[in-house]
Amino acid sequence: MTPAPLPPVPLPAVPLPAVPLPAAAFPAAAVPDQPTCAADAGSWCAEFYKVTNSDFLARSADTIVSTTFNVALIVVLCVVARYMLHRAINRIVEGATNSRISRLVGRAPRLRGNGGGNGATTPRRAQRARTIGSVLRSISSVVILTVGAIMVLAEFGVALAPILASAGIVGVAVGFGAQNLVRDFLSGMFMLMEDQYGVGDIIDAGEASGVVEAVGLRITTLRDHQGTVWYVRNGEILRVGNKSQGYAVAVIDLPLAHAADIPSASALAERAATERVAEKDVTDSVLEPPEMLGVERVGPEGVTLRLTVKVKPGEQFAVQRALNAAIADAFEDAGVPRPSVFPGAEPRPSIP
């Protein structure tokens, strides 16, 4: 027979000593990780940790504060520098048209160089100054913005060498692709600075000629005598003939027959021109008395006399028309023989 099992005997509970476990045995999220700098009362680290309870922000508090201060200082300096430069440029532009020196130059015909013009130089100077001032303001803004952006990126520890190298490559590519635009821009800048022509001038720009209606950094707008508007790229203008700069000359060619008395006809034409320029509708445009130059051409159709008058810029055509009419009436009244075929005209076909 198998003996019956004995009942279990309960053992007394013996308490085990508490053994501290290392913090590494628990997950990181279960152990609060307070930075040591948070214990410094009054420090930026303690303030950031108190507000955000973030270890990362607390450890980076000094860097964040210093970087933010530097970036804010850079932005403020850029804004102030841009404001000061724009204000200086605006003062220069205003001084170019409204200063005492400009007003004195505008009153002095000899200094102004137009022989006593009617004040057309002032709008021209103002337009040129405003255009150059606009360009200078744009350039200053771009330069200040670029420098400020580079300084801000440097504060954040961004490597600038690759960025500058990439910008250089892009700039070279854009320069090659837009070389015509750059050439037009530079040509327009030099035209404005050298005052080659301005709004209201009558110029000959090669294939297009007429009155200048607008001068830009890229194109010049002309309107010819037929009313056609021409847009000429500044980079394509190789030479410019300005018919309105300083003064203009009204040239009157007088065709006479071979049988005409040249001295008498010359004296009569000069007297008629002198009387005509003294009249009210013409006298304000004339700078000097008419000058009879004498015989300009002798051809099979007759003799051509030439008379010239120095006038204000752009007034030569009106003076030419007035003098031609006055001298033609004087020749008609005096019976001065005129050629049957005028110089440069095609002879009329005979009628059978």
Wavefront OBJ file of the C-alpha trace (Angstrom):
o trace
v 0.000 0.000 0.000
v 1.147 3.516 -0.845
v 1.391 5.800 2.167
v -0.764 8.990 2.095
v 1.082 12.338 1.331
v 1.830 14.574 4.172
v 0.125 18.027 4.280
v 2.370 21.073 3.370
v 3.891 22.928 6.189
v 3.596 26.788 5.820
v 6.873 28.669 6.076
v 7.133 32.073 7.769
v 7.400 35.084 5.365
v 10.839 36.598 5.455
v 11.008 40.296 4.104
v 13.660 40.870 1.446
v 15.813 44.019 1.589
v 14.949 46.750 -1.007
v 17.635 46.862 -3.718
v 17.649 50.139 -5.758
v 17.622 49.494 -9.500
v 19.531 51.722 -11.928
v 17.559 54.284 -13.907
v 18.681 52.626 -17.125
v 16.469 49.648 -16.272
v 13.353 51.804 -16.854
v 12.172 53.473 -20.043
v 13.491 57.006 -20.583
v 9.960 58.403 -20.638
v 9.340 57.098 -17.108
v 12.253 59.046 -15.621
v 12.036 62.854 -15.560
v 15.224 64.296 -17.142
v 15.739 67.804 -15.864
v 18.819 69.602 -17.247
v 21.353 70.688 -14.729
v 21.209 74.266 -15.955
v 17.552 74.420 -14.937
v 18.672 74.618 -11.330
v 20.305 78.016 -11.968
v 17.720 80.498 -10.829
v 17.329 83.435 -13.185
v 19.021 81.752 -16.155
v 17.417 81.479 -19.568
v 17.610 77.705 -19.243
v 15.544 77.736 -16.042
v 13.006 80.151 -17.511
v 12.569 78.095 -20.690
v 12.241 74.872 -18.694
v 9.712 76.427 -16.371
v 7.538 77.628 -19.276
v 7.916 74.782 -21.768
v 9.067 71.863 -19.557
v 11.190 70.845 -22.538
v 14.713 69.608 -21.995
v 15.748 70.428 -25.587
v 14.486 74.006 -25.458
v 15.977 74.528 -22.020
v 19.420 73.312 -23.098
v 19.221 75.511 -26.242
v 17.859 78.553 -24.409
v 21.076 80.577 -24.536
v 21.567 79.822 -28.243
v 17.952 80.665 -29.056
v 18.088 83.960 -27.184
v 21.434 85.038 -28.654
v 20.456 83.998 -32.201
v 17.099 85.741 -31.951
v 18.756 88.898 -30.705
v 21.354 88.824 -33.499
v 18.723 88.171 -36.185
v 16.530 90.967 -34.860
v 19.534 93.309 -34.796
v 20.414 92.385 -38.400
v 16.836 92.998 -39.552
v 16.689 96.359 -37.777
v 20.029 97.432 -39.224
v 18.931 96.397 -42.718
v 15.694 98.357 -42.426
v 17.491 101.427 -41.099
v 20.204 101.215 -43.770
v 17.609 100.871 -46.543
v 15.612 103.804 -45.187
v 18.692 106.024 -44.906
v 19.926 105.131 -48.404
v 16.518 105.711 -49.974
v 16.185 109.006 -48.147
v 19.627 110.128 -49.341
v 18.807 109.117 -52.925
v 15.469 110.943 -52.783
v 17.203 114.064 -51.490
v 19.717 113.894 -54.326
v 16.928 113.455 -56.889
v 14.969 116.363 -55.452
v 18.097 118.480 -55.309
v 18.822 117.772 -58.969
v 15.643 119.617 -59.957
v 14.680 121.906 -57.072
v 17.972 123.060 -55.595
v 19.259 126.594 -55.808
v 22.072 125.544 -58.115
v 19.644 123.881 -60.517
v 17.442 126.977 -60.545
v 20.436 129.190 -61.261
v 21.534 126.898 -64.069
v 17.995 126.922 -65.419
v 18.030 130.741 -65.541
v 21.494 131.081 -67.081
v 21.414 130.421 -70.838
v 25.172 130.187 -71.057
v 25.400 127.551 -68.323
v 22.356 125.689 -69.504
v 23.781 125.374 -72.985
v 20.586 125.907 -74.948
v 21.129 129.561 -75.686
v 18.280 130.892 -73.640
v 15.757 128.113 -74.033
v 12.259 128.104 -72.787
v 12.907 126.040 -69.668
v 12.610 122.616 -71.304
v 15.809 121.532 -69.609
v 14.151 121.349 -66.182
v 11.609 118.592 -67.030
v 14.334 116.761 -68.890
v 16.678 116.922 -65.908
v 13.837 115.891 -63.597
v 12.940 112.882 -65.736
v 16.555 111.763 -65.934
v 17.081 112.218 -62.193
v 13.916 110.286 -61.322
v 14.903 107.383 -63.556
v 18.418 107.148 -62.142
v 17.052 107.526 -58.605
v 14.638 104.636 -59.146
v 17.473 102.435 -60.360
v 19.685 103.367 -57.417
v 16.890 102.634 -54.933
v 16.282 99.221 -56.484
v 19.983 98.352 -56.475
v 20.418 99.451 -52.861
v 17.393 97.398 -51.760
v 18.667 94.269 -53.507
v 22.174 94.644 -52.060
v 20.934 95.246 -48.504
v 18.454 92.347 -48.704
v 21.109 89.979 -50.020
v 23.665 90.902 -47.370
v 21.050 90.673 -44.606
v 19.867 87.238 -45.764
v 23.436 85.927 -45.834
v 24.088 87.220 -42.308
v 20.857 85.651 -41.000
v 21.735 82.288 -42.539
v 25.192 82.503 -40.981
v 23.598 83.024 -37.564
v 21.726 79.737 -37.957
v 24.909 77.917 -38.873
v 23.984 77.305 -42.505
v 26.934 76.491 -44.753
v 27.095 79.431 -47.151
v 29.789 78.120 -49.498
v 27.464 75.785 -51.466
v 24.773 78.446 -51.638
v 27.167 81.100 -52.935
v 28.645 78.670 -55.449
v 25.174 77.738 -56.705
v 24.195 81.403 -56.912
v 27.328 82.124 -58.905
v 26.549 79.353 -61.381
v 22.942 80.539 -61.737
v 24.143 84.116 -62.210
v 26.521 83.084 -64.985
v 23.768 81.085 -66.700
v 21.299 83.969 -66.452
v 23.979 86.373 -67.685
v 24.560 84.303 -70.809
v 20.849 83.856 -71.420
v 19.912 87.496 -70.837
v 22.977 89.217 -72.238
v 20.843 91.349 -74.582
v 18.767 92.524 -71.630
v 21.916 93.353 -69.644
v 23.346 95.243 -72.624
v 20.130 97.232 -73.030
v 20.128 98.026 -69.309
v 23.739 99.211 -69.250
v 23.292 101.250 -72.433
v 20.226 102.914 -70.948
v 22.101 103.744 -67.757
v 24.965 105.399 -69.652
v 22.558 107.279 -71.941
v 20.784 108.719 -68.920
v 23.952 109.581 -67.019
v 25.603 111.162 -70.063
v 22.398 113.021 -71.007
v 22.627 112.003 -74.646
v 18.959 112.803 -75.194
v 15.793 113.289 -73.215
v 12.025 113.514 -73.504
v 11.043 116.048 -76.164
v 14.302 115.867 -78.115
v 14.294 115.231 -81.843
v 16.840 112.504 -82.535
v 18.033 110.289 -85.347
v 18.694 106.805 -83.962
v 19.483 105.115 -87.264
v 16.514 103.453 -88.888
v 14.120 105.279 -86.554
v 13.987 109.014 -85.998
v 11.524 111.379 -84.407
v 10.550 113.013 -81.134
v 11.508 111.185 -77.940
v 8.393 110.396 -75.915
v 9.942 108.215 -73.200
v 13.406 107.133 -72.134
v 13.677 103.901 -70.163
v 16.458 101.638 -69.058
v 15.630 99.101 -71.776
v 13.883 100.923 -74.609
v 13.496 104.429 -76.018
v 10.127 105.447 -77.465
v 10.122 107.672 -80.567
v 7.303 109.156 -82.637
v 8.138 110.149 -86.197
v 6.572 112.937 -88.275
v 3.920 110.516 -89.597
v 2.747 109.649 -86.080
v 4.287 106.172 -85.969
v 5.595 105.132 -82.550
v 8.969 103.353 -82.609
v 10.287 101.278 -79.700
v 14.059 101.136 -79.976
v 16.171 98.920 -77.717
v 18.938 100.913 -76.094
v 21.494 98.211 -76.789
v 20.789 98.467 -80.531
v 21.461 102.209 -80.718
v 24.999 102.571 -82.049
v 24.888 106.299 -82.732
v 22.436 109.090 -81.977
v 21.996 112.410 -83.733
v 20.338 114.891 -81.383
v 18.709 117.778 -83.226
v 17.510 119.517 -80.068
v 20.527 119.654 -77.787
v 21.833 123.131 -77.002
v 20.340 124.916 -80.010
v 19.052 124.225 -83.504
v 19.612 125.852 -86.877
v 16.846 126.675 -89.326
v 18.234 126.234 -92.847
v 16.435 127.962 -95.689
v 17.506 127.104 -99.254
v 16.344 129.615 -101.864
v 16.396 128.447 -105.506
v 16.870 131.212 -108.109
v 17.118 131.289 -111.867
v 20.496 131.859 -113.543
v 19.316 135.261 -114.721
v 18.633 136.493 -111.180
v 20.714 139.275 -109.603
v 22.429 137.288 -106.848
v 23.569 140.229 -104.632
v 20.174 141.926 -104.787
v 18.317 138.689 -104.170
v 20.597 137.884 -101.211
v 20.042 141.308 -99.655
v 16.301 141.067 -100.226
v 16.104 137.606 -98.660
v 18.138 138.670 -95.616
v 15.984 141.792 -95.144
v 12.757 139.822 -95.448
v 14.022 137.191 -92.980
v 15.095 139.847 -90.481
v 11.683 141.517 -90.619
v 9.909 138.180 -90.257
v 11.860 137.008 -87.194
v 11.036 140.282 -85.464
v 7.343 139.442 -85.480
v 5.722 138.205 -82.286
v 4.947 134.646 -83.356
v 8.571 133.905 -84.294
v 10.781 136.190 -82.229
v 10.573 134.075 -79.055
v 12.070 131.101 -80.904
v 15.015 132.944 -82.482
v 18.361 133.226 -80.707
v 20.438 135.143 -83.287
v 19.673 137.278 -86.343
v 19.444 135.559 -89.738
v 22.726 135.017 -91.557
v 22.971 134.890 -95.341
v 25.648 132.371 -96.243
v 25.504 133.057 -99.988
v 25.463 130.698 -102.920
v 25.174 127.104 -101.785
v 24.838 125.364 -105.127
v 24.948 126.099 -108.845
v 23.249 123.595 -111.115
v 21.635 123.296 -114.497
v 18.277 124.294 -113.046
v 19.534 127.460 -111.331
v 21.360 128.877 -108.302
v 20.574 128.046 -104.689
v 21.118 130.562 -101.890
v 21.313 129.457 -98.245
v 20.210 131.431 -95.209
v 20.459 130.157 -91.626
v 18.998 131.216 -88.284
v 20.013 129.903 -84.872
v 16.868 129.033 -82.927
v 15.782 127.218 -79.789
v 15.835 123.403 -79.769
v 12.939 121.917 -81.709
v 11.818 125.282 -83.153
v 13.783 125.082 -86.409
v 10.963 123.603 -88.494
v 8.408 126.254 -87.580
v 10.937 129.025 -88.250
v 11.874 127.465 -91.598
v 8.270 127.427 -92.743
v 7.685 131.027 -91.669
v 10.838 132.328 -93.379
v 10.240 130.347 -96.555
v 6.799 131.901 -96.888
v 8.040 135.439 -96.151
v 10.990 135.259 -98.547
v 8.866 133.688 -101.281
v 6.397 136.603 -100.998
v 9.269 139.110 -101.092
v 10.748 137.488 -104.220
v 7.304 137.459 -105.842
v 6.723 141.146 -105.120
v 10.204 142.115 -106.365
v 9.938 139.968 -109.476
v 13.008 137.859 -108.698
v 13.148 135.095 -111.344
v 12.805 131.593 -109.957
v 13.848 128.383 -111.701
v 11.203 126.473 -113.587
v 12.500 123.236 -112.027
v 13.532 123.404 -108.375
v 16.670 121.600 -107.159
v 15.937 117.953 -106.530
v 12.523 118.044 -108.234
v 11.600 115.930 -111.222
v 10.741 117.916 -114.356
v 7.087 117.795 -115.331
v 6.286 115.842 -118.479
v 5.269 118.006 -121.435
v 1.649 117.845 -122.520
v 1.249 117.148 -126.278
l 1 2 3 4 5 6 7 8 9 10 11 12 13 14 15 16 17 18 19 20 21 22 23 24 25 26 27 28 29 30 31 32 33 34 35 36 37 38 39 40 41 42 43 44 45 46 47 48 49 50 51 52 53 54 55 56 57 58 59 60 61 62 63 64 65 66 67 68 69 70 71 72 73 74 75 76 77 78 79 80 81 82 83 84 85 86 87 88 89 90 91 92 93 94 95 96 97 98 99 100 101 102 103 104 105 106 107 108 109 110 111 112 113 114 115 116 117 118 119 120 121 122 123 124 125 126 127 128 129 130 131 132 133 134 135 136 137 138 139 140 141 142 143 144 145 146 147 148 149 150 151 152 153 154 155 156 157 158 159 160 161 162 163 164 165 166 167 168 169 170 171 172 173 174 175 176 177 178 179 180 181 182 183 184 185 186 187 188 189 190 191 192 193 194 195 196 197 198 199 200 201 202 203 204 205 206 207 208 209 210 211 212 213 214 215 216 217 218 219 220 221 222 223 224 225 226 227 228 229 230 231 232 233 234 235 236 237 238 239 240 241 242 243 244 245 246 247 248 249 250 251 252 253 254 255 256 257 258 259 260 261 262 263 264 265 266 267 268 269 270 271 272 273 274 275 276 277 278 279 280 281 282 283 284 285 286 287 288 289 290 291 292 293 294 295 296 297 298 299 300 301 302 303 304 305 306 307 308 309 310 311 312 313 314 315 316 317 318 319 320 321 322 323 324 325 326 327 328 329 330 331 332 333 334 335 336 337 338 339 340 341 342 343 344 345 346 347 348 349 350 351 352
